[in-house]
Amino acid sequence: MSILNLHNDLNTYLILAAILFGMGMYGLITRRTLIGMLIASELILAAAAINFMAFNRFTAPDPTVGQIFTLFIMAIATAEATIGLSITIAIYRNYKSVDTADIVDLKG
């Protein structure tokens, strides 16, 4: 397989999505701040969107199915970012920190 034909291969997109998903999971596990966790979860959603678009391009009989699912993922990511940032602002106002180790009142 030549370097010029990499963009026409399903495996290339799946490997890219797996790398993004791995980076997102690593970020969720290792980040201590809420904003870092939010960015890591956005990477996971981007990986899912790449998977939908890749399978849409190479295997779906109807080309709009993957695009519609990707639009739903983008809407979910937007809502998650909005709610996550508002919760982060509320926590910062109460605790003067966004470090998850400093927030001990939320433990049950």
A tleap script that builds the chain and sets N, CA, C and O, in Angstrom:
source leaprc.protein.ff14SB
mol = sequence {
  NMET SER ILE LEU ASN LEU HIE ASN ASP LEU
  ASN THR TYR LEU ILE LEU ALA ALA ILE LEU
  PHE GLY MET GLY MET TYR GLY LEU ILE THR
  ARG ARG THR LEU ILE GLY MET LEU ILE ALA
  SER GLU LEU ILE LEU ALA ALA ALA ALA ILE
  ASN PHE MET ALA PHE ASN ARG PHE THR ALA
  PRO ASP PRO THR VAL GLY GLN ILE PHE THR
  LEU PHE ILE MET ALA ILE ALA THR ALA GLU
  ALA THR ILE GLY LEU SER ILE THR ILE ALA
  ILE TYR ARG ASN TYR LYS SER VAL ASP THR
  ALA ASP ILE VAL ASP LEU LYS CGLY
}
set mol.1.N position { 0.848 -1.168 0.000 }
set mol.1.CA position { 0.000 0.000 0.000 }
set mol.1.C position { 0.897 1.236 0.000 }
set mol.1.O position { 1.778 1.372 0.849 }
set mol.2.N position { 0.675 2.104 -0.927 }
set mol.2.CA position { 1.507 3.295 -1.009 }
set mol.2.C position { 0.983 4.373 -0.073 }
set mol.2.O position { -0.145 4.306 0.417 }
set mol.3.N position { 1.810 5.341 0.156 }
set mol.3.CA position { 1.451 6.431 1.063 }
set mol.3.C position { 0.347 7.303 0.473 }
set mol.3.O position { -0.376 7.968 1.214 }
set mol.4.N position { 0.212 7.307 -0.838 }
set mol.4.CA position { -0.805 8.135 -1.486 }
set mol.4.C position { -2.198 7.543 -1.358 }
set mol.4.O position { -3.182 8.278 -1.442 }
set mol.5.N position { -2.308 6.239 -1.157 }
set mol.5.CA position { -3.612 5.601 -1.061 }
set mol.5.C position { -4.066 5.382 0.372 }
set mol.5.O position { -5.045 4.667 0.591 }
set mol.6.N position { -3.398 5.965 1.353 }
set mol.6.CA position { -3.802 5.785 2.743 }
set mol.6.C position { -5.153 6.409 3.049 }
set mol.6.O position { -5.872 5.914 3.917 }
set mol.7.N position { -5.512 7.473 2.366 }
set mol.7.CA position { -6.772 8.139 2.660 }
set mol.7.C position { -7.976 7.394 2.089 }
set mol.7.O position { -9.111 7.781 2.367 }
set mol.8.N position { -7.772 6.360 1.316 }
set mol.8.CA position { -8.864 5.580 0.757 }
set mol.8.C position { -9.000 4.227 1.432 }
set mol.8.O position { -9.507 3.287 0.819 }
set mol.9.N position { -8.565 4.106 2.661 }
set mol.9.CA position { -8.581 2.831 3.355 }
set mol.9.C position { -9.337 2.989 4.672 }
set mol.9.O position { -9.092 3.934 5.422 }
set mol.10.N position { -10.254 2.068 4.951 }
set mol.10.CA position { -11.047 2.113 6.180 }
set mol.10.C position { -10.166 1.945 7.408 }
set mol.10.O position { -10.417 2.566 8.441 }
set mol.11.N position { -9.142 1.116 7.306 }
set mol.11.CA position { -8.267 0.871 8.451 }
set mol.11.C position { -7.552 2.134 8.915 }
set mol.11.O position { -7.298 2.294 10.109 }
set mol.12.N position { -7.231 3.017 8.009 }
set mol.12.CA position { -6.574 4.267 8.383 }
set mol.12.C position { -7.464 5.101 9.288 }
set mol.12.O position { -7.003 5.635 10.297 }
set mol.13.N position { -8.733 5.216 8.934 }
set mol.13.CA position { -9.669 5.974 9.752 }
set mol.13.C position { -9.907 5.304 11.100 }
set mol.13.O position { -10.023 5.978 12.124 }
set mol.14.N position { -9.979 3.982 11.095 }
set mol.14.CA position { -10.196 3.269 12.354 }
set mol.14.C position { -9.000 3.383 13.282 }
set mol.14.O position { -9.163 3.486 14.497 }
set mol.15.N position { -7.802 3.367 12.722 }
set mol.15.CA position { -6.596 3.544 13.548 }
set mol.15.C position { -6.554 4.956 14.122 }
set mol.15.O position { -6.224 5.140 15.294 }
set mol.16.N position { -6.886 5.951 13.305 }
set mol.16.CA position { -6.940 7.332 13.798 }
set mol.16.C position { -7.961 7.471 14.920 }
set mol.16.O position { -7.688 8.118 15.932 }
set mol.17.N position { -9.133 6.872 14.749 }
set mol.17.CA position { -10.162 6.934 15.787 }
set mol.17.C position { -9.711 6.204 17.045 }
set mol.17.O position { -9.992 6.663 18.153 }
set mol.18.N position { -9.018 5.078 16.899 }
set mol.18.CA position { -8.526 4.351 18.069 }
set mol.18.C position { -7.473 5.161 18.822 }
set mol.18.O position { -7.430 5.140 20.052 }
set mol.19.N position { -6.628 5.869 18.084 }
set mol.19.CA position { -5.620 6.715 18.729 }
set mol.19.C position { -6.301 7.847 19.497 }
set mol.19.O position { -5.932 8.133 20.636 }
set mol.20.N position { -7.293 8.491 18.880 }
set mol.20.CA position { -8.024 9.560 19.574 }
set mol.20.C position { -8.747 9.025 20.802 }
set mol.20.O position { -8.750 9.665 21.854 }
set mol.21.N position { -9.358 7.853 20.668 }
set mol.21.CA position { -10.056 7.257 21.808 }
set mol.21.C position { -9.077 6.935 22.933 }
set mol.21.O position { -9.368 7.181 24.104 }
set mol.22.N position { -7.918 6.385 22.579 }
set mol.22.CA position { -6.915 6.089 23.592 }
set mol.22.C position { -6.402 7.335 24.294 }
set mol.22.O position { -6.204 7.336 25.509 }
set mol.23.N position { -6.187 8.400 23.521 }
set mol.23.CA position { -5.759 9.659 24.128 }
set mol.23.C position { -6.831 10.210 25.049 }
set mol.23.O position { -6.522 10.750 26.111 }
set mol.24.N position { -8.097 10.077 24.648 }
set mol.24.CA position { -9.186 10.546 25.481 }
set mol.24.C position { -9.312 9.757 26.777 }
set mol.24.O position { -9.516 10.338 27.843 }
set mol.25.N position { -9.191 8.431 26.690 }
set mol.25.CA position { -9.258 7.606 27.902 }
set mol.25.C position { -8.079 7.888 28.831 }
set mol.25.O position { -8.242 7.968 30.048 }
set mol.26.N position { -6.895 8.038 28.246 }
set mol.26.CA position { -5.726 8.374 29.054 }
set mol.26.C position { -5.934 9.725 29.744 }
set mol.26.O position { -5.589 9.887 30.915 }
set mol.27.N position { -6.497 10.689 29.016 }
set mol.27.CA position { -6.755 12.000 29.609 }
set mol.27.C position { -7.789 11.943 30.712 }
set mol.27.O position { -7.649 12.631 31.723 }
set mol.28.N position { -8.826 11.138 30.541 }
set mol.28.CA position { -9.837 11.012 31.596 }
set mol.28.C position { -9.265 10.376 32.858 }
set mol.28.O position { -9.634 10.745 33.973 }
set mol.29.N position { -8.366 9.422 32.673 }
set mol.29.CA position { -7.808 8.722 33.834 }
set mol.29.C position { -6.764 9.567 34.550 }
set mol.29.O position { -6.698 9.549 35.779 }
set mol.30.N position { -5.949 10.305 33.806 }
set mol.30.CA position { -4.813 10.993 34.426 }
set mol.30.C position { -5.068 12.449 34.793 }
set mol.30.O position { -4.375 12.977 35.662 }
set mol.31.N position { -6.012 13.104 34.183 }
set mol.31.CA position { -6.226 14.528 34.472 }
set mol.31.C position { -6.885 14.706 35.826 }
set mol.31.O position { -7.748 13.923 36.223 }
set mol.32.N position { -6.469 15.738 36.522 }
set mol.32.CA position { -7.033 16.013 37.830 }
set mol.32.C position { -8.004 17.186 37.797 }
set mol.32.O position { -8.797 17.355 38.723 }
set mol.33.N position { -7.953 17.989 36.755 }
set mol.33.CA position { -8.848 19.138 36.699 }
set mol.33.C position { -10.081 18.798 35.871 }
set mol.33.O position { -10.036 17.947 34.983 }
set mol.34.N position { -11.165 19.469 36.174 }
set mol.34.CA position { -12.416 19.205 35.468 }
set mol.34.C position { -12.335 19.607 33.997 }
set mol.34.O position { -12.931 18.952 33.142 }
set mol.35.N position { -11.610 20.667 33.701 }
set mol.35.CA position { -11.498 21.121 32.317 }
set mol.35.C position { -10.695 20.125 31.490 }
set mol.35.O position { -11.033 19.870 30.335 }
set mol.36.N position { -9.640 19.561 32.063 }
set mol.36.CA position { -8.873 18.536 31.373 }
set mol.36.C position { -9.702 17.297 31.090 }
set mol.36.O position { -9.584 16.693 30.024 }
set mol.37.N position { -10.540 16.917 32.043 }
set mol.37.CA position { -11.434 15.770 31.838 }
set mol.37.C position { -12.464 16.065 30.757 }
set mol.37.O position { -12.821 15.180 29.980 }
set mol.38.N position { -12.935 17.285 30.706 }
set mol.38.CA position { -13.911 17.675 29.690 }
set mol.38.C position { -13.291 17.617 28.290 }
set mol.38.O position { -13.932 17.148 27.350 }
set mol.39.N position { -12.077 18.080 28.150 }
set mol.39.CA position { -11.396 18.020 26.859 }
set mol.39.C position { -11.140 16.575 26.450 }
set mol.39.O position { -11.265 16.233 25.274 }
set mol.40.N position { -10.782 15.723 27.408 }
set mol.40.CA position { -10.548 14.313 27.110 }
set mol.40.C position { -11.834 13.627 26.650 }
set mol.40.O position { -11.799 12.790 25.749 }
set mol.41.N position { -12.951 13.970 27.253 }
set mol.41.CA position { -14.218 13.370 26.813 }
set mol.41.C position { -14.611 13.864 25.424 }
set mol.41.O position { -15.275 13.143 24.679 }
set mol.42.N position { -14.217 15.061 25.072 }
set mol.42.CA position { -14.467 15.547 23.714 }
set mol.42.C position { -13.650 14.754 22.694 }
set mol.42.O position { -14.113 14.531 21.575 }
set mol.43.N position { -12.447 14.328 23.064 }
set mol.43.CA position { -11.648 13.487 22.174 }
set mol.43.C position { -12.325 12.134 21.943 }
set mol.43.O position { -12.286 11.596 20.836 }
set mol.44.N position { -12.937 11.596 22.979 }
set mol.44.CA position { -13.643 10.320 22.833 }
set mol.44.C position { -14.827 10.475 21.886 }
set mol.44.O position { -15.062 9.609 21.044 }
set mol.45.N position { -15.565 11.556 22.014 }
set mol.45.CA position { -16.702 11.782 21.112 }
set mol.45.C position { -16.232 12.033 19.677 }
set mol.45.O position { -16.906 11.628 18.730 }
set mol.46.N position { -15.100 12.686 19.507 }
set mol.46.CA position { -14.562 12.888 18.163 }
set mol.46.C position { -14.159 11.559 17.532 }
set mol.46.O position { -14.336 11.367 16.329 }
set mol.47.N position { -13.623 10.647 18.328 }
set mol.47.CA position { -13.278 9.322 17.820 }
set mol.47.C position { -14.526 8.578 17.362 }
set mol.47.O position { -14.507 7.906 16.331 }
set mol.48.N position { -15.599 8.695 18.118 }
set mol.48.CA position { -16.846 8.042 17.716 }
set mol.48.C position { -17.377 8.642 16.413 }
set mol.48.O position { -17.876 7.916 15.553 }
set mol.49.N position { -17.271 9.946 16.270 }
set mol.49.CA position { -17.732 10.594 15.041 }
set mol.49.C position { -16.900 10.157 13.836 }
set mol.49.O position { -17.441 9.963 12.748 }
set mol.50.N position { -15.596 10.002 14.021 }
set mol.50.CA position { -14.747 9.530 12.923 }
set mol.50.C position { -15.137 8.113 12.527 }
set mol.50.O position { -15.169 7.786 11.340 }
set mol.51.N position { -15.434 7.271 13.510 }
set mol.51.CA position { -15.866 5.904 13.197 }
set mol.51.C position { -17.156 5.905 12.384 }
set mol.51.O position { -17.262 5.186 11.391 }
set mol.52.N position { -18.128 6.700 12.795 }
set mol.52.CA position { -19.385 6.749 12.048 }
set mol.52.C position { -19.173 7.227 10.621 }
set mol.52.O position { -19.749 6.670 9.686 }
set mol.53.N position { -18.354 8.254 10.449 }
set mol.53.CA position { -18.132 8.769 9.100 }
set mol.53.C position { -17.327 7.783 8.249 }
set mol.53.O position { -17.564 7.673 7.046 }
set mol.54.N position { -16.389 7.074 8.854 }
set mol.54.CA position { -15.598 6.104 8.092 }
set mol.54.C position { -16.464 4.937 7.636 }
set mol.54.O position { -16.397 4.525 6.478 }
set mol.55.N position { -17.269 4.409 8.539 }
set mol.55.CA position { -18.152 3.314 8.137 }
set mol.55.C position { -19.210 3.790 7.157 }
set mol.55.O position { -19.642 3.031 6.289 }
set mol.56.N position { -19.628 5.036 7.289 }
set mol.56.CA position { -20.579 5.601 6.335 }
set mol.56.C position { -19.964 5.650 4.941 }
set mol.56.O position { -20.624 5.328 3.954 }
set mol.57.N position { -18.715 6.049 4.865 }
set mol.57.CA position { -18.079 6.204 3.552 }
set mol.57.C position { -17.815 4.865 2.875 }
set mol.57.O position { -17.961 4.746 1.658 }
set mol.58.N position { -17.428 3.859 3.651 }
set mol.58.CA position { -16.966 2.619 3.037 }
set mol.58.C position { -17.995 1.487 3.031 }
set mol.58.O position { -17.883 0.586 2.200 }
set mol.59.N position { -18.991 1.492 3.920 }
set mol.59.CA position { -19.875 0.331 3.999 }
set mol.59.C position { -21.359 0.635 3.905 }
set mol.59.O position { -22.130 -0.270 3.585 }
set mol.60.N position { -21.797 1.838 4.162 }
set mol.60.CA position { -23.232 2.114 4.244 }
set mol.60.C position { -23.841 2.276 2.855 }
set mol.60.O position { -23.261 2.936 1.993 }
set mol.61.N position { -25.013 1.673 2.637 }
set mol.61.CA position { -25.677 1.875 1.350 }
set mol.61.C position { -26.286 3.271 1.224 }
set mol.61.O position { -26.371 3.818 0.124 }
set mol.62.N position { -26.710 3.846 2.355 }
set mol.62.CA position { -27.268 5.195 2.354 }
set mol.62.C position { -26.223 6.152 2.920 }
set mol.62.O position { -25.860 6.021 4.089 }
set mol.63.N position { -25.732 7.095 2.149 }
set mol.63.CA position { -24.618 7.934 2.613 }
set mol.63.C position { -24.993 8.950 3.690 }
set mol.63.O position { -24.101 9.580 4.259 }
set mol.64.N position { -26.266 9.131 3.988 }
set mol.64.CA position { -26.631 10.146 4.974 }
set mol.64.C position { -26.709 9.610 6.395 }
set mol.64.O position { -26.777 10.397 7.339 }
set mol.65.N position { -26.703 8.302 6.573 }
set mol.65.CA position { -26.887 7.720 7.906 }
set mol.65.C position { -25.730 8.101 8.831 }
set mol.65.O position { -25.964 8.573 9.944 }
set mol.66.N position { -24.515 7.907 8.396 }
set mol.66.CA position { -23.356 8.246 9.216 }
set mol.66.C position { -23.251 9.731 9.491 }
set mol.66.O position { -22.809 10.138 10.565 }
set mol.67.N position { -23.656 10.543 8.526 }
set mol.67.CA position { -23.609 11.989 8.723 }
set mol.67.C position { -24.626 12.444 9.758 }
set mol.67.O position { -24.353 13.356 10.538 }
set mol.68.N position { -25.792 11.816 9.770 }
set mol.68.CA position { -26.811 12.171 10.764 }
set mol.68.C position { -26.350 11.772 12.154 }
set mol.68.O position { -26.507 12.539 13.104 }
set mol.69.N position { -25.780 10.575 12.284 }
set mol.69.CA position { -25.252 10.162 13.582 }
set mol.69.C position { -24.135 11.089 14.044 }
set mol.69.O position { -24.040 11.397 15.231 }
set mol.70.N position { -23.299 11.530 13.130 }
set mol.70.CA position { -22.225 12.446 13.490 }
set mol.70.C position { -22.774 13.790 13.948 }
set mol.70.O position { -22.229 14.394 14.872 }
set mol.71.N position { -23.835 14.265 13.324 }
set mol.71.CA position { -24.465 15.505 13.781 }
set mol.71.C position { -25.042 15.344 15.192 }
set mol.71.O position { -24.967 16.267 16.003 }
set mol.72.N position { -25.613 14.180 15.481 }
set mol.72.CA position { -26.101 13.924 16.836 }
set mol.72.C position { -24.956 13.907 17.841 }
set mol.72.O position { -25.092 14.428 18.948 }
set mol.73.N position { -23.836 13.316 17.463 }
set mol.73.CA position { -22.671 13.295 18.351 }
set mol.73.C position { -22.165 14.710 18.597 }
set mol.73.O position { -21.786 15.048 19.719 }
set mol.74.N position { -22.156 15.534 17.562 }
set mol.74.CA position { -21.723 16.926 17.733 }
set mol.74.C position { -22.667 17.691 18.653 }
set mol.74.O position { -22.222 18.516 19.451 }
set mol.75.N position { -23.972 17.424 18.548 }
set mol.75.CA position { -24.937 18.081 19.427 }
set mol.75.C position { -24.742 17.632 20.876 }
set mol.75.O position { -24.813 18.446 21.797 }
set mol.76.N position { -24.499 16.343 21.071 }
set mol.76.CA position { -24.251 15.835 22.422 }
set mol.76.C position { -22.969 16.426 22.992 }
set mol.76.O position { -22.920 16.773 24.172 }
set mol.77.N position { -21.943 16.543 22.177 }
set mol.77.CA position { -20.678 17.120 22.631 }
set mol.77.C position { -20.851 18.587 23.014 }
set mol.77.O position { -20.254 19.055 23.984 }
set mol.78.N position { -21.660 19.300 22.258 }
set mol.78.CA position { -21.911 20.709 22.582 }
set mol.78.C position { -22.660 20.835 23.898 }
set mol.78.O position { -22.314 21.667 24.737 }
set mol.79.N position { -23.684 20.012 24.080 }
set mol.79.CA position { -24.438 20.055 25.328 }
set mol.79.C position { -23.564 19.650 26.511 }
set mol.79.O position { -23.655 20.240 27.588 }
set mol.80.N position { -22.725 18.649 26.310 }
set mol.80.CA position { -21.839 18.203 27.383 }
set mol.80.C position { -20.842 19.301 27.755 }
set mol.80.O position { -20.584 19.531 28.936 }
set mol.81.N position { -20.291 19.968 26.765 }
set mol.81.CA position { -19.333 21.044 27.045 }
set mol.81.C position { -20.007 22.200 27.772 }
set mol.81.O position { -19.427 22.784 28.687 }
set mol.82.N position { -21.216 22.528 27.373 }
set mol.82.CA position { -21.933 23.630 28.013 }
set mol.82.C position { -22.258 23.308 29.466 }
set mol.82.O position { -22.015 24.123 30.356 }
set mol.83.N position { -22.798 22.139 29.700 }
set mol.83.CA position { -23.156 21.757 31.070 }
set mol.83.C position { -21.905 21.556 31.913 }
set mol.83.O position { -21.865 21.957 33.076 }
set mol.84.N position { -20.881 20.935 31.327 }
set mol.84.CA position { -19.634 20.729 32.067 }
set mol.84.C position { -18.956 22.028 32.464 }
set mol.84.O position { -18.459 22.155 33.583 }
set mol.85.N position { -18.934 22.985 31.564 }
set mol.85.CA position { -18.321 24.281 31.905 }
set mol.85.C position { -19.144 25.043 32.933 }
set mol.85.O position { -18.577 25.726 33.785 }
set mol.86.N position { -20.462 24.942 32.873 }
set mol.86.CA position { -21.278 25.624 33.889 }
set mol.86.C position { -21.086 24.984 35.263 }
set mol.86.O position { -21.046 25.690 36.271 }
set mol.87.N position { -20.967 23.659 35.316 }
set mol.87.CA position { -20.687 22.996 36.590 }
set mol.87.C position { -19.296 23.373 37.091 }
set mol.87.O position { -19.102 23.575 38.290 }
set mol.88.N position { -18.332 23.469 36.184 }
set mol.88.CA position { -16.980 23.866 36.562 }
set mol.88.C position { -16.950 25.277 37.128 }
set mol.88.O position { -16.252 25.538 38.108 }
set mol.89.N position { -17.696 26.182 36.527 }
set mol.89.CA position { -17.763 27.559 37.040 }
set mol.89.C position { -18.419 27.591 38.411 }
set mol.89.O position { -17.962 28.313 39.297 }
set mol.90.N position { -19.486 26.816 38.598 }
set mol.90.CA position { -20.151 26.770 39.907 }
set mol.90.C position { -19.228 26.186 40.971 }
set mol.90.O position { -19.212 26.678 42.100 }
set mol.91.N position { -18.469 25.163 40.644 }
set mol.91.CA position { -17.536 24.571 41.611 }
set mol.91.C position { -16.411 25.548 41.920 }
set mol.91.O position { -15.982 25.654 43.069 }
set mol.92.N position { -15.926 26.265 40.901 }
set mol.92.CA position { -14.861 27.239 41.144 }
set mol.92.C position { -15.341 28.364 42.056 }
set mol.92.O position { -14.584 28.844 42.899 }
set mol.93.N position { -16.581 28.780 41.892 }
set mol.93.CA position { -17.107 29.847 42.754 }
set mol.93.C position { -17.204 29.401 44.201 }
set mol.93.O position { -17.007 30.208 45.109 }
set mol.94.N position { -17.502 28.131 44.433 }
set mol.94.CA position { -17.638 27.642 45.806 }
set mol.94.C position { -16.310 27.256 46.443 }
set mol.94.O position { -16.097 27.513 47.627 }
set mol.95.N position { -15.406 26.638 45.667 }
set mol.95.CA position { -14.178 26.084 46.234 }
set mol.95.C position { -12.911 26.835 45.840 }
set mol.95.O position { -11.843 26.559 46.387 }
set mol.96.N position { -13.006 27.775 44.906 }
set mol.96.CA position { -11.856 28.537 44.407 }
set mol.96.C position { -10.790 27.636 43.796 }
set mol.96.O position { -9.609 27.983 43.798 }
set mol.97.N position { -11.198 26.485 43.274 }
set mol.97.CA position { -10.290 25.546 42.619 }
set mol.97.C position { -11.109 24.632 41.722 }
set mol.97.O position { -12.276 24.358 42.002 }
set mol.98.N position { -10.484 24.156 40.630 }
set mol.98.CA position { -11.139 23.167 39.773 }
set mol.98.C position { -10.420 21.826 39.845 }
set mol.98.O position { -10.683 20.940 39.031 }
set mol.99.N position { -9.526 21.668 40.796 }
set mol.99.CA position { -8.836 20.404 40.996 }
set mol.99.C position { -9.792 19.423 41.669 }
set mol.99.O position { -10.416 19.752 42.677 }
set mol.100.N position { -9.904 18.241 41.121 }
set mol.100.CA position { -10.878 17.281 41.644 }
set mol.100.C position { -10.507 16.770 43.033 }
set mol.100.O position { -11.384 16.308 43.762 }
set mol.101.N position { -9.249 16.838 43.417 }
set mol.101.CA position { -8.854 16.395 44.751 }
set mol.101.C position { -9.308 17.379 45.828 }
set mol.101.O position { -9.472 16.993 46.985 }
set mol.102.N position { -9.512 18.640 45.461 }
set mol.102.CA position { -9.930 19.647 46.428 }
set mol.102.C position { -11.430 19.611 46.722 }
set mol.102.O position { -11.883 20.228 47.686 }
set mol.103.N position { -12.181 18.915 45.927 }
set mol.103.CA position { -13.631 18.892 46.077 }
set mol.103.C position { -13.990 17.647 46.893 }
set mol.103.O position { -14.206 16.571 46.336 }
set mol.104.N position { -14.050 17.805 48.212 }
set mol.104.CA position { -14.294 16.657 49.085 }
set mol.104.C position { -15.739 16.588 49.549 }
set mol.104.O position { -16.171 15.542 50.034 }
set mol.105.N position { -16.496 17.662 49.416 }
set mol.105.CA position { -17.887 17.660 49.890 }
set mol.105.C position { -18.791 16.830 48.991 }
set mol.105.O position { -19.886 16.457 49.414 }
set mol.106.N position { -18.372 16.525 47.761 }
set mol.106.CA position { -19.209 15.775 46.846 }
set mol.106.C position { -19.127 14.272 47.081 }
set mol.106.O position { -19.905 13.520 46.495 }
set mol.107.N position { -18.212 13.824 47.914 }
set mol.107.CA position { -18.095 12.389 48.186 }
set mol.107.C position { -19.242 11.935 49.072 }
set mol.107.O position { -19.586 12.614 50.040 }
set mol.108.N position { -19.841 10.781 48.748 }
set mol.108.CA position { -21.009 10.293 49.470 }
set mol.108.C position { -20.607 9.492 50.613 }
set mol.108.O position { -21.460 8.992 51.346 }
savepdb mol mol.pdb
quit
